[in-house]
Amino acid sequence: MSQTVGPKPLFTPTRAGKTSDVKAAHGTNETEGVKGLSTTASADLPGHLPKITKVDVDNLQKASSKTPGITGAKIVAEVDIGIPASGITHLPSGETLLVNDNDGIARLREHKGPKSLGKPHKGADLEGIASDSKGKHVWVVDESDRRVHRYDVSHDKDGKLELKDADDARRLPKLKDVTNKGWEGLTFLSKEVLGGKHDALVCAHEGSPRRIGIYELPDLDTGVTLAIPDAAKKLLPDVADVAIDPKTGHILVVSDQSRTVVELAIKKQTRAASQGLLEQVELEVVSTIDLSKHLSKNDKPEGLAFDQLGRLWVALDFENDHKNAGKAVVLELSH
């Protein structure tokens, strides 16, 4: 069952016969000219990344729904990203950005440590980061005050990445009174996938309550806040980050406590009402990926993002040992 809090409904009740507000994305391959994964040359990966280590593991996937989705997952690489990351995103240019509460926004660099690009203000507790499909904008969320800050992306004459604060921060709905375990993750959802008139951000509320919010850009004041389905509550004791599968349009959610990725589909349920047939939006579990057997006991999966080749990156924090933090695993998915 869906729950709407704060913003105006994005998915409005409609009478029978209207088309769905949510469409599955079947995706097109736009990765021509981008080299595949190499076990020796880090520059073959988008983002000019540091050391790459090949990792072969068994299939991780457990299907739990008849809805078409992910059927298999394999860890194909481990990447040294240099800092503990709460969020990660890949620009179409191939650059990879990270975010955490200490370093703010940081860019990965080949054979060097990540370079900090700053924060919107001192003391910002940045937990999530997202970029649009055209690489024009980057958004970060500050968990402490629920503000989403937008940055305009550009490159100087030498190709150096520049982020300019658009100074038009918007605030997400308040779902609880304490600042910790609030809005923690972000990902971009195009209007084509959404089936609406505007692009949106999909936002993860970590706990008490665990929620997935879908809010229209640019104002974030129109949207829907969805409860985690009962079938996923044990799998997702917390919600750390979200990503949109480019092949299906499904929402992938990661828990740092259970170290599990859950694939959720947006479903519309029709029910009778006095004014006609009304539609409600809810989430359905499609599949799960259990990472726990393939990570060390202190690895905390905190960030999710797809790269230009359609691979899922899981950025890891390292609990109680920041000296060893700064790693991501790259998953190749089959559908």
Steps between C-alpha positions, in 0.01 A plus 500: 500500500633841414533784742523862395660748736556870448516576126205499264433155351706419194288198417145635510187280515362439150187340362509168316641516150773759571858406416746422776712778645792258531656322206768235499819604324626251246812708442735537205869432488680835488844374593659482153857617512543425871746220566402198708634392837870423509685321778822685426438853374296716732445765231272256315232568758296820482631756745875433466497283808777375729605139549259235367507146637316217327261312731322181393207389715197280468167630379352717776145532379184364660184572305183554704241623250343416164557859390784509243814644654851403603575130462867493589779708655875454513773712660745570217729762656611661822599867483708703743310829534714645778234623744197354679208594277138550596397555138636461149398615151645477148484790254449429128849642447636198689588688818403344832392709798482393864348663804536471877453723803873572547625561146180632343499434125814333365615395153692181434840543333723242338800400714421777749274541797152645448489878467251682721276745317351649816165524678199729466580633849720419798363219711283352223430131561495381139377144458370458144593617150338473156556632147267536204528293183647790302763594755371854545416486870605328822287486815611425856286453810589632845358256754519752784252750351332301218623746239581389144764721336534520121831561324544598136767291325752645256859450384759770444713534186742239636220251567505546876170425670329795667193494724310822566246514782170609345402645839143372474492228768168322555390320812367143509200407720554462872417140595650494851626734770865394522761581236686168491355220287316752287525565124817318401503400132416654161471392139371666184183375325435633150152604389518237225538221755256660741241552232431858611566856387798564728818327612511394864730401783453169677598546865574249777391566860726280713276406792211569736332497254671325210364667191568554129400845375449596135488879458478707183776740404577780532298591809463155665160607634298254290545133563419184685659337804481121490532251783740208476288192416451241774697242301807727509494618862729225630726537198520879548537579872629836377507678163842640407473589131303448179571458128286459188570195283540643146364180343175472696439829681480307829626653824798328664535561873796407721514439875834545676377290793388191308747567215228415253381667178125470437341560160161673526246558225248785512153350477158659472206338672144580395216506751136597488390832650189714491645723226613207285804275482797653681865408471749469782877471462706251696831315480543130423806287572638356174835353608778521756879493484673381818847656525573393858699186412723693263596794722709520815307520824571873533408600144186714489340551159395866504476617137344369177540621141502362146789590270490563125537128429198406708699353790392560858755659733468446874707749701616369837566661832712312754349497845730602788810520278515802271866431422392202288191664356459593139396212279228420250393173340368492144219260413410375155127428485302274269133535424 
